[in-house]
Amino acid sequence: MKTTKGGKVMNPTDAYRKQISQERNKASLIHILLFVNKKERQKVREVGILKKDPEQIKEQIRKLDMSKAEGALDKARKHKKRQLEDTLKMVVKKRKEYDEKKKEQGEATTSVMFR
């Protein structure tokens, strides 16, 4: 039998309802924590993308293009090239968004931070 804090015996139906309520509260708390963690991971990823150097990515793509001219571009290297191109597009897009955001806030944009 379940008891209350005061030591009184609880009605079984009330005890069941209390248990279900506690489980729901726990599940909603976990959901909230996961949502916060997801937002933090997205911010970390975005900062990582902003720190990447587009010139370095372009150089890697050029090297893969040179090996393509030599005929040494296999399936794995084609995939790597495609990933680099997608990353380059994402870096350029995120930097543009970052610069626009800074302009809206009235701060001078400095790309020095990224190098």
N, C-alpha and C positions, 0 to 999 in steps of 0.2 A: 504494500500500500504506500502510495505517495503521501508525504506530509508537507505542510506549509512551513514557513520559517518559524511560526509560533508553535509548531508541533502538532497542530490539528491535522486530522486525516482528511485528505482531499477526495472529493467525488471522482471516481475513475474517469468519467467523461471530461470533467474539468482538467484532470491531469493529462489526458490525451491531447486536449486542445492546447494546453500550455506547452507540451512537448512539440507539437506541430508548429506553434508560433515561434518557439526558440529555433527550430530547424530553419524556418523561413528567414528569420533575422540573420542567422549565421550565413545562409546561402546568399542573401543580398549583400552582406558585408564582403564576402569573398568576391562577388561580382564587381563591387565598387573598387576593391583593391586591384583586381585584374585590369579594370579600365584605366586606373591611374598608372599602373605599370606600363600599359600599352602606350599611353601618351608619352611617358618618359622615354621609352624605347624609340618612338618615332622622332622625338627631338634629338636624341643621340645620333640616330641615323642621318637626320638632316644636317647636323653639324659636321658629321663625317663626310657627307657629300660636298658640303661647302668648302671643306679643307682640301679636297682633291684638286690637283693642278691640271687644267685642261690641256696645256701644252705637252705635258708628260704623256697624257692619254693619247693625244694626236700622234706623238712620236712612236708609241707602241703600235698604233694602227698603221702608220707608215712602214714600220718594220715588217708587219704581217703582209702588207701590200707588196713589199719587195720580195718576200718569200713566195708570194702568189705568182709573181712574174717569173720566178725561177721554177715554178711548178711544184713547190714543196708545201703547199697548203692542204693539209688533210682535214678530216672532219672536225677534229678537236680544235685545230687552229681557226677554222672557219667559225666555230662556235665562240671561241675566245674573241675573235674580231667583232662578231655581232654583239657580244657582251660589252666590249669596250666602246662601241659606237653608241649603244643604249646608255651607258654610263656617261659618256660625253654629253649626250643630249640632256640627260638629267642634271648634270653639273651646270651646264649653261642655263637651263631653265631655272634651277634653284637660285643661282647667283643673280639672275635677272630679278626674280621675285624678291630676293633679299635686298637688292639695291633699291627697288621700288618702295619696299617697306620702310627702309631707312630715309628715303626722300620724303615720304609721307610724315614721318616723325620729325622731320626738320633737321636731321643730322646730315653732315657731309658724308658722302660715301667714300670709303677707302677700301680698295681692293688689296692693300698691303697685308691685311690680316690673313689673307688666304695663301700667301707665299711662304 
